[in-house]
């Protein structure tokens, strides 16, 4: 259900709909590098984001653990995008990293689950994963939704930077839309076994 909500109305005749990024096509096309900053499970989503963004959009991506990132020197220009990923939107180290990047002039885009969280309020744009509360230690629901959100971002950037045409974007998006039914099938099987 969470993935269906996240994917609903995300494809138009112009490609992926991601108004939450709040960047013009020219601004997206000018992105020179992307930093993905997160902690724990969200960091592992960042590794997937790096792979799909670099493969599909040909933009270099640096993925860093937020607790270490705040102590590092980073290369930031007016065309640098920083993506922060946090289920709660309140992860202290991730927020510190975002504030550092914003202070250096990067645009901040958050992928989070909690409406009105600090990450959402302090970012230039936010994509809510709409996964509802996480009720277990292993963050399977939020992790999966964050991964889909990262793939949507990668498809959006790849299309806007002309590294992927509309037909390619539609093909990958349609495959992504099969996930909810495939997940239901797996969950049904696991309950029957």
C-alpha positions in Angstrom: 0.0 0.0 0.0 2.8 2.4 0.9 4.5 1.9 -2.5 1.3 2.3 -4.4 0.8 5.6 -2.6 4.3 6.7 -3.4 4.0 5.7 -7.1 0.5 7.1 -7.7 0.4 9.8 -10.4 4.2 9.9 -10.7 4.3 9.4 -14.5 3.0 11.9 -17.1 3.6 12.4 -20.8 6.6 14.6 -19.7 8.2 11.9 -17.6 8.5 11.4 -13.9 6.4 13.9 -11.8 8.6 15.0 -8.9 7.4 18.6 -8.2 8.7 18.2 -4.6 12.3 18.6 -5.9 11.4 22.3 -6.6 14.1 22.7 -9.3 13.7 23.9 -12.9 14.8 21.6 -15.8 17.8 23.9 -16.3 18.8 23.6 -12.6 18.5 19.8 -12.7 20.5 19.7 -15.9 23.3 21.8 -14.2 23.7 19.5 -11.2 27.5 18.7 -11.1 27.5 16.3 -8.2 25.2 14.8 -5.6 25.9 14.0 -2.0 23.7 11.5 -0.3 23.9 11.6 3.5 22.2 9.3 5.9 22.6 6.9 8.9 21.9 3.2 9.4 19.4 1.7 7.1 18.9 4.9 5.2 22.6 4.9 4.4 22.2 1.6 2.6 19.4 3.2 0.5 21.9 5.9 -0.3 24.2 3.2 -1.8 21.4 2.1 -4.1 20.7 5.7 -5.0 24.3 6.2 -6.0 24.3 3.2 -8.3 21.1 4.2 -10.1 21.9 7.9 -10.3 25.4 7.4 -11.6 24.3 4.7 -14.0 21.2 6.4 -15.4 22.1 10.1 -15.0 25.9 10.0 -15.3 26.3 12.4 -12.3 28.9 11.6 -9.7 27.4 10.7 -6.3 29.1 10.6 -2.9 27.4 8.6 -0.2 28.4 9.4 3.3 27.4 8.3 6.8 26.1 11.5 8.4 28.1 11.1 11.7 31.4 11.2 9.7 30.3 13.6 7.1 30.2 16.7 9.3 33.9 16.4 9.9 34.9 16.2 6.2 35.8 18.8 3.7 33.4 18.7 0.7 33.4 20.2 -2.7 30.3 22.3 -3.1 29.2 24.6 -6.0 26.0 26.4 -6.8 25.1 23.2 -8.7 25.6 20.7 -5.9 22.6 18.7 -4.7 22.5 17.1 -1.2 20.0 14.4 -0.7 19.3 13.5 2.9 17.5 10.3 3.8 15.9 9.8 7.2 12.8 7.8 8.2 12.0 10.0 11.1 13.3 13.3 9.6 14.8 13.9 13.1 18.2 12.1 12.8 20.5 14.5 14.5 23.7 13.7 12.5 21.8 13.8 9.2 20.3 17.2 10.1 23.8 18.5 11.1 25.1 17.4 7.7 22.2 19.0 5.9 22.8 22.3 7.7 26.5 22.1 6.8 25.7 21.6 3.1 23.1 24.3 3.1 25.6 26.7 4.6 28.0 25.9 1.8 25.4 26.7 -0.8 24.1 23.2 -1.8 20.4 22.6 -2.4 19.0 20.2 0.1 16.4 17.5 -0.8 15.0 15.2 1.8 13.5 11.8 1.5 11.6 11.2 4.7 8.5 9.6 6.2 7.3 12.1 8.8 5.2 15.1 7.7 6.5 18.3 9.2 9.7 16.8 10.5 12.8 18.9 10.9 14.3 17.5 7.8 11.2 18.4 5.8 11.0 21.9 7.2 14.7 22.7 6.7 15.1 21.3 3.2 14.5 23.0 -0.1 12.3 20.1 -1.2 11.0 16.9 0.4 9.6 13.6 -0.9 7.5 11.9 1.7 7.7 8.1 1.4 4.2 7.7 3.0 5.1 4.4 4.7 3.3 5.0 7.9 4.8 4.2 11.3 7.6 1.7 11.4 6.6 -1.0 14.0 9.7 -3.1 14.2 13.4 -2.8 14.7 14.2 -3.8 11.2 13.0 -1.0 9.0 11.7 -3.1 6.1 8.7 -0.9 5.1 10.5 2.4 5.3 13.6 1.0 3.7 11.7 -0.3 0.7 9.8 2.9 0.3 13.0 5.0 0.6 14.5 2.8 -2.1 11.6 3.4 -4.5 11.8 7.2 -3.7 15.5 7.1 -4.6 14.8 5.3 -7.9 12.1 7.9 -8.7 14.7 10.7 -8.1 17.2 8.9 -10.3 14.7 8.5 -13.2 13.7 12.1 -12.9 17.3 13.4 -13.0 18.2 10.9 -15.8 15.4 12.2 -18.0 15.9 15.9 -17.2 19.6 15.5 -18.0 18.8 13.8 -21.3 20.6 10.5 -20.4 17.4 8.6 -20.6 14.5 9.2 -23.1 10.8 9.0 -22.2 10.4 5.5 -23.4 13.2 4.3 -21.2 11.8 6.1 -18.2 8.3 4.7 -18.8 9.7 1.2 -19.1 11.6 1.4 -15.8 8.6 3.1 -14.1 6.2 0.4 -15.3 8.6 -2.3 -13.8 8.7 -0.3 -10.6 4.9 -0.3 -10.5 4.9 -4.1 -10.4 6.5 -4.1 -7.0 3.4 -3.7 -4.8 1.7 -6.8 -6.4 5.0 -8.8 -6.2 5.4 -7.9 -2.5 1.8 -8.9 -1.8 2.5 -12.3 -3.6 5.6 -12.9 -1.5 3.8 -12.0 1.8 0.9 -14.3 0.9 3.3 -17.1 0.2 5.1 -16.6 3.5 1.8 -16.8 5.5 0.8 -20.0 3.7 4.1 -21.8 4.3 
